[in-house]
Every structure is written in C-alpha cells, then in structure tokens.
Amino acid sequence: MKILVVAPTPFFSDRGTHIRILEEALALEKLGHKITIATYHVGKDIHKEIKTKIDVRRILRLIFWYKKLEAGPDWQKIILDLMLIRKVFFLTRTQKPDIIHGHLHEGVLIGFIVKTIFFWRRIRLVADFHGSLTQEMVSHGYLKKGLKSVFSLIEKLINKMGDFAVTSSWEMTKELQLVREDQVETLLDGTDVDSFSINKTPQEIRKEMELPLDKTIVVYTGGLVPNKGINYLFEAMRIVLKKKNDIFFLIGGYPAEHIEKFMHENNLSQENIRLTVPVNFFELPQFILAGDIAIDPKDSTAKQASGKMLNYMSAGLPIVCLDKPNNREYLNEGGYYYKQSTGEEIAEAIFYLADHPEERKIKGALNKRRALDFSWDNSGQKLEKIYNQLINN
C-alpha cells in the first residue's frame, strides 16, 4: 500500500510523539508498504541516523525563523498547518495514496480536509490520537476559560473524524469510545528490547559518562515541560537532595530553561544533577542503562501513552509512577506506585527504592520480561490489518 503520513510537528525531534511516528512508519516499511511523511520545514534528517526508504517531505521554509522543536502550542503553527494542508494536497494528487494516516488532532483534521477534497478516490483516513488536544494546551497554560470551551468543541468534532481511530493509551480509547463506538483501537507504543542489550555493565557505562559510582542514580528522559509532570519531579528532587546526598538525578530532555531556572532558584549544583539537553534518541539505551531507578511523573490528566516507560522497562529498571490504570496495564508488579501527584509522594517512592536494592532488582527483572510483549512490529501488523479492513470494506 501507499501510505501518506501527516505529521504536523518538526519531525524528527528526540521526543515521544516523533518516536511513535517514526517507529510506526518503520514497522509498516518492514511489511513492504511505501511510506511518505508530510511534515514541517524543521527537524532532524532521519536518513543520517538509520537506513530507510521512508520519504520525508517538508513544507516550504517560508517562516524561516520558526525553529521550535519542543512540545507545546504556538500560534505560528496555524500558518505551518495551512502550509501543510497544501503539501498534503499536492502529495495526495501526485502519489494517489491508499491510506492517509493523520497523527495528532491537527494531522487528523488536515487528512480529513484533503480526503474530502479527493472524495471520488475513496481514500481511507486513519486517525492516530496521542492524547487530548485541549488538555495539553491547558497544561502548557495556553488556554483561558472561554477559549477552552471553543477548543474542547473542536476536539470533540475531530475525535469523530477518520474511518478508524487508533490511540496510544487505554484511557484515550475509553474517551473516544463514547463517540466512535467500535471504530477505535488501542495501538500501544512499542520498544526494541534488543537495542538495550549493550555489552557493558552499568558501572562501565557510568565511568564512560563520568557519573558517580557510589550513588543511586534516578533517571528521567523526556519533555521538560509541565504536561509531562516535570514540576512534580522538580519538587521531589528538591526534597530528596535536601535530605540525602547519596542520590543522583540523571535528566535528559528539552527545553532546558525550566530545569535550569529550578536549579538556580534552589542553589542545586551539578554535584547531584546531570542535565543532558537533548538526549539523542538513537543513543537513548546507554543513557537509561546508567540508572538504578526510573521515573515517569505524568499525572492523571495526561491521556498519553508513555514511550519512556517502555524504554525504562527494556533497560530492566524499576519505575516510580502514579497509580493509574494505564501505568498498571504496562507495569503490573514492576512499578512502585504513588497515590497522588505530589513532590512529597514521589520523593518517598525514591527514598524507598534507594533503600531497597533487592526490590529494585526484582521489579527491574519483571519489567524487562514484560517489555517483550510490547513491540513495534506488533503495532505495524495491527495497523496493516486495520488498513486492509478499511480498503476491503
């Protein structure tokens, strides 16, 4: 099949949304499908990192000053998305795709507009929802009360678009089932367990990275923005480092300004915190394997999946996270769960695991075994089945 992927984002950047877009495309390419990704003018060239025939097509660099790679809303994205509609229209006209696969709410809307224009071709649209549009904008402090109602209505309309919908989490699937009935399926993020089989011990990795050998290392990778729960993590770090000096935080992600401001305001030195901005996705396994404990501080408002959690599992680390259905489905007994999203509760969880190394090992081993159930190849096969079903119908 010819599949046109709509990615309204600066593809590729080293974060979860982009990893999902890339890994789904690679899994489909493995199955013999021809993939084109339509995206913004900025982003990393994937062909410099991996061997693939995926065709990445970018919009014109008219807004040459726009270089934002991190997650979050921006009014300039309206212009970029209008330009992306033009690009998707051109690619649909010239390539005649069998499927348009729209990522995020904006990508689904763009796919729906173009599919409607080419109605006689009967192109199928698959909507790939990574989370709640309105909730993400609220978490970034971007929506006021009146605008929130408007965007909530827009989101509800987009949720009904597409011939089929896939989501990255069970929580998002539940929400969509209220409006889509049986036309929705959970397509979990995956992981590549083999990429974490590095022929080095954690101590050797720490020596290479010049990390302390005598401290418990807590690792976090991902967006350093509020909707990832980063404020809870900051508060936990402040509490932990006030009480103990034998715990070290290894933080990788971007943008850097939030954590740099936090470190400056709390007089926290690099003696107990290492900040890497950003972590190259293709070097991520070694970074995570340096840790003893992993953390995912997302709160209950986030209906996104957690690709970082799967990477932590592949590395065989115990994971500190909120006690919510999505996390239980992933981890079962491999998680250390706190009841409420607060810095105090996260700090208590870190203290407990730091003091119980044997329990860390047990939970880590459970996670590594469980990670084998989550593969991108499974996701690709699921998508192929959905595509075939739509085309045959």
N, C-alpha and C positions, 0 to 999 in steps of 0.2 A: 504494500500500500504506500501511497504518497501521503505523508502526514505533515501538515503545516502547524507548527507550534507557535503560539502567540505569547511572548514573554515581555510584558510591559514593565521592564526593570533593566538596570545596567548590567546585563548578562555578559561575562561571568564575574561574580564577586564571591569572596570566600565566606559565604553565609548560607543558612539553611534553605531558603527559598530557591537559591540558584543551584544548590546541590541536588534538590529534588528535580528541578527542571532538567539538569544535565544527566542525572543517573537514569531517569525515566527514558530520556532520549537514547542513551547508550544501550539500555536494555532492549528497546524496540529495534535499534540498529542491529543488535546481535541476532534478532529474529528475522532479519532480512528486509526491513522496511526502510524507505528513503525518508530522511528527516530534514526538514528545513526549520530553523528557528528565526522568527522575526523579533527584533529587539531594539533597544535604544542605541544611540551612537557611541556610548561609553561602555567599558567593560573589558575584562581580560580576554585575550585570544586563547581559547581552549586548545587550539592546534599546536601551540608551543609547549603544552603540558602532556597531551595524550594523543595517541593515534586514532583518528576518527574521520569519517567522511561526512559527518553532520555539517550541513551548510548553514552558517550563521549569517543572516542578512540584517544590516543595520539601517536605521533611518539616516537621513542627511544630517550633517553636523551643523545645522543652522544655529541652534542655541549652543554655540561653541564653548560658552563659559560654564555650562552645566556639567559638573564633574562628580556629582554626589553619588557615592557607591553604597552608603549605609541605608538601612531600612528607615521607613518613615515617610509621611506625606510631604508634598511640596507643591505649591500652586503651579509651578512651571511644568509639572508632569501633565497638566491638562493639554498644554501645547505639544509635548512629546507624544502623548497618546493620540492626538489628532494626526500627527505625522505618521504614527504607527498604523493608524487606520488606512492611510494612503499606501503604506508599504505592504500591508496585508492584502489590500485590494489588488495591487499590482501582482503580488506573488500568486494569489488565487486565480487571477486572469491568465497568467502565463504558465503556471505549473499544474493547474487543474487538480488540486489535492482531493483525496477521497475523504479525509478527515481534517477538520480544524480542531486543534486541541488548545483551548484557552486557559492559561494559568492566571490565578488571582481574579478578583472581580472585574478589574479593568480589562484583562485579557479575554474574559468570557463575553463582556459587552462588545468589545471590538470584533470578536469572532461572530457574534450574533448579528451585528450590523452588516458585516461582509457576506455572511451566509445568506442573509435576507436579500441583499442586492443580487446575488447569483442564485436566486431561488430555483431556477429551472435545472440547475445542476444537481440538486438534491444532495448537497454536501452535508455530512453529519458533523455536529458540533458536540465535543466533549468538554464539559466544564470541570476544571480542576481547582477546587477551593482549598486554600491553605489555612484559612481562619476567617474570622469576622472582620469585614471591612470597617464597620463603624467602631467596633471595639478597639481596633488597632489605632484608629485616628484619635479616639478618646484617650487612649493610653499615652499617646505622644503629646497630649494637651493641645490638640489641633481643632477640636470642635466645641463650640459653645452650644447652649441649650437648644436654641431654635434650629441651628444647622444640624444638630444631632438627629432631630426628627426627620429632616429632609433626607439626610444620608441613610438613615435607617429604612426609609421607604424605598430609596433607590436600591439598597442592598437586597431588600425583600423581592423586588422585581427581578434583579439579576439572578437571585437564587433559583428562580423558576426557568431561567434560560438554559438552552442546551438540550440536546436529545438525550443526554445522560450526564450525570454528575458523579465525580469521584471526590473524596475528601481525604485529608491527611490525618484525621483523628476520628475516633468513635463519637466524641462529643459533638463535632461538627456534623457528622452524619445524622445523629439524632435530631439536630435542629433542622436540617434540610428535609428530613422525612416528614415533617409536619406540612410541607408544601409540595413535595415531589413524590410522595408515596414510595413506589418501588423503583424509581429511576435514579437511585443513588446507591453508591457502594463505597465502603472504606478502602482506600488504597494507601496502606501504611508506607511510611518512609522505610528504606532498607539500609543495609550496611554490607560491607565487604570484609568479612572476618579475616580472610587471608592477608589483607593489607596490614593487619596488626600483628602478623607473625614475623616479627623482626628478630634477627639472630643476635640480640643484645639483652643483657639484664637491665632492669630498671636502674641499678647503680651505675652501670656503664653509660646509659643514656644521660643520667644526671651529671656525671663527670663531663661528658661532651658538652652539655648545655650549661655547665658551671652553676649547677643548682646545689643547695646544701644536701649533704649525705646523711645528716643526723637529725633531720626534721621531718615531720609528717607533712606531705605535700597535698594540698587541696587544689584540684584543677577545675577551671571553668573555661569553656570555649563558646563563643557565640557573640551575638549583638550586645553591645554595652549601652543599651537603651532601655527606658522604663518598661516597655511592654514585654521585655524578656525577664522581668522580675529583678533587674540588676540593683535597684535601690534596696531591696531586702538583703541581697548579698553584701552590699556595701556596709549596711548596718551590722550584719553578722560579722564581717571582717573586723570592724571597729571593736566589737565586744570581745571577739576571740583574741585579737592581738593585745588588748588591754590586760587580759588575764594570763595568757600563755605566750612564751617566746619560742616554743619548740614546734610551732605550726607555721607553714609557709604557704602562701597563696600564689598559684601559677595561673595567670589570667591571660587569655588570648582572644582577641576580637577587635571590634572598632565600632563607633568612633572613640577616640581616646579622651576627649575633653571631659566627659563626666567623671571618669575614674581619676584623671589627673587632678581635677578640682577637689574630689573627695580626699585624695591622698594629701594634698596641700593643706586643706582645711583641718585635717586631723593629725597633721605632723607625722604621717606614716612614711617611713623610709623604705628603700628598696632592699633593706636587710631581711624583710619578711614578705615582700611582694615582688613578683616579676611580671611585668606587663609586656606582652608582645602584640604589636598592632600593625597589620592584622596577622593571623596565622594563615599561611598558605595551605589551602585545603589539601593539596597533594602531599604536604609534609605533616598533616594532622596526626597520623597514628603515633609517630615518635613523640610528639608533644604530649599527647594524652597518656602514653605509657610511662611517662616520668612521674605520674601522680600516684597517690595512695587512695585518695577519696575523690569522687567526682560530685558535682553539684549542678542541679537544674532548678533555679529558683522561680520559674514561671508560676503565676498564681492561678486561681480558679476561673478568672475572666478570660484567659487565653484559651481559645479553642483550636490552637495549632497543635500539630504533632511535635515531636521533639527528636529531630535527627541526631542532635548531640547526644541524646540518651542512648541511642543505638550504638554510636561510636564508643561511648563510655563502656557499654556492655561488651563490645567486641574486644576492648582492652582489658576486660576482666576486672573492672573496678566496682566497688560498692557505690551506690548513688543515693545522695541526700535529695529528697524532693517532697513536694506537697502530697498529702494523702488524698488523691482524687482518682476516679475510675480509669482515666486514660493511663496514668502512671502505673496503677496496679495491673492493668492489662499487659503493659510492657514488661514489668519487672517481677511481679509476683513477690517472692521472698527475697529478691536481690536488692530491694530498696530499703532505705531507712527513712520512714515517713514521718513528717511532722504534720500537726493538725491544722495550724493556721499560718498564713504567710506573714511572718514577722521575723525581724532580725534575731530576736531572742531565741525563737524556736529553732531557727537554722543553726545558730551558734551552739545550742545544746546538742543538736544532732552531730555537729562536727566534733565537739568535745567527747561525746560518747564513742564515736568510731575511732577517734585518735587514741583513746584509752583501751580499745579492744581490737588489737591487730588480728587475732584469730577469727573474730567475727567478720572483719573486713575481707579476709581471705575466702571464707565460706560464701559470703554474698557475692564477691567478685567472680568466683568459680561458677556459681549458679547463673550469673549474668552472661558469662562467656558461652556457656552451653545454650542458654536461651537465645542468644544473638543469632545462632544458626537458623532459627525459624524465620528470621526477617532478612530476606534477600531481595536485591533489586531485580534479579532475574524473575522472581515470583511476581513482582509488580509489573514487569514487562509482559509476562504471559497473561496476567489479568487484563491489562489494557488491550492486548491483542484480541482476547476473547470478546471484550466489550465492543471493540471496533467491528469485528466480524458480525456480531449480533446486530449492530445498527445497520450495517451495509446490507446484510441478508434480509432484514426486515423492510 
